[in-house]
Amino acid sequence: METCKNPEKNMLTYNILLRTPDNAIRFVNTMNSLDGYFDLCMGSRTFDAKSVLGVLSMDLRRPMVLRVIKNGHSLEELNDRLEPYCI
């Protein structure tokens, strides 16, 4: 799993691949269980990672970038929760 700290905006990013609608729904449920603000980006499109409609409107077969805007959890806990979706 690759975690990057974006020096310009001081935020963490994760490379995510969801592949199926079922995985996307599980991902959104995981995101909703976390305190904080998270964006999911693909190209020029950005959606709230806690939005089922936003996530399902993306091409799930392509890699996405999860940006952690504000996080209320430790890095270790965040990594554990996101591991199933990271590439």
C-alpha positions as CSV (number, residue, x, y, z in Angstrom):
1,M,0.0,0.0,0.0
2,E,1.4,3.4,-1.0
3,T,0.6,6.3,1.3
4,C,1.9,9.7,0.1
5,K,2.0,13.0,1.9
6,N,1.3,15.8,-0.5
7,P,3.6,18.6,0.6
8,E,1.7,21.4,-1.1
9,K,-1.6,20.7,0.7
10,N,-0.3,18.7,3.7
11,M,-2.6,15.8,3.1
12,L,-2.4,12.1,2.7
13,T,-3.3,10.4,-0.5
14,Y,-4.0,6.7,-1.3
15,N,-4.2,4.9,-4.7
16,I,-7.6,3.1,-4.7
17,L,-9.1,0.5,-7.0
18,L,-12.7,-0.6,-6.3
19,R,-13.5,-2.8,-9.4
20,T,-17.1,-3.6,-8.6
21,P,-20.2,-1.8,-7.3
22,D,-20.3,-4.1,-4.2
23,N,-16.7,-3.1,-3.4
24,A,-17.6,0.6,-4.0
25,I,-20.5,0.3,-1.5
26,R,-18.3,-1.4,1.1
27,F,-15.7,1.4,0.5
28,V,-18.3,4.1,1.1
29,N,-19.5,2.3,4.3
30,T,-15.9,2.2,5.5
31,M,-15.4,5.9,4.7
32,N,-18.7,6.8,6.6
33,S,-17.4,4.9,9.7
34,L,-14.4,7.2,9.8
35,D,-14.3,10.7,11.2
36,G,-13.0,13.3,8.8
37,Y,-13.2,14.6,5.2
38,F,-12.2,12.5,2.3
39,D,-12.3,13.2,-1.5
40,L,-12.1,10.6,-4.3
41,C,-10.5,11.9,-7.5
42,M,-10.2,10.5,-11.0
43,G,-8.7,12.9,-13.5
44,S,-10.5,16.2,-13.2
45,R,-13.5,14.7,-11.3
46,T,-13.6,14.9,-7.6
47,F,-16.4,13.5,-5.3
48,D,-17.0,13.1,-1.6
49,A,-15.7,9.6,-0.7
50,K,-18.7,9.3,1.7
51,S,-21.2,9.7,-1.2
52,V,-22.6,6.4,-2.7
53,L,-23.9,8.2,-5.8
54,G,-20.7,10.1,-6.3
55,V,-18.5,7.0,-6.0
56,L,-20.8,4.8,-8.1
57,S,-20.8,7.5,-10.9
58,M,-17.0,7.0,-11.4
59,D,-15.4,4.3,-13.6
60,L,-14.7,1.7,-10.9
61,R,-12.3,-0.3,-13.1
62,R,-9.8,2.6,-13.1
63,P,-7.5,3.6,-10.3
64,M,-8.6,6.6,-8.2
65,V,-6.8,8.8,-5.6
66,L,-8.3,9.1,-2.2
67,R,-7.3,12.5,-0.6
68,V,-7.5,12.7,3.2
69,I,-8.5,16.3,3.9
70,K,-9.1,16.0,7.6
71,N,-8.7,12.8,9.6
72,G,-9.6,12.0,13.2
73,H,-7.8,8.7,13.3
74,S,-4.2,7.5,13.6
75,L,-2.3,6.7,10.4
76,E,-2.1,3.1,11.4
77,E,-5.9,2.8,11.9
78,L,-6.5,4.6,8.6
79,N,-4.1,2.3,6.8
80,D,-5.8,-0.8,8.3
81,R,-9.2,0.3,7.2
82,L,-8.2,1.3,3.7
83,E,-5.9,-1.7,3.0
84,P,-8.6,-3.8,1.1
85,Y,-9.0,-1.0,-1.4
86,C,-5.4,0.2,-2.0
87,I,-3.3,-0.7,-4.9
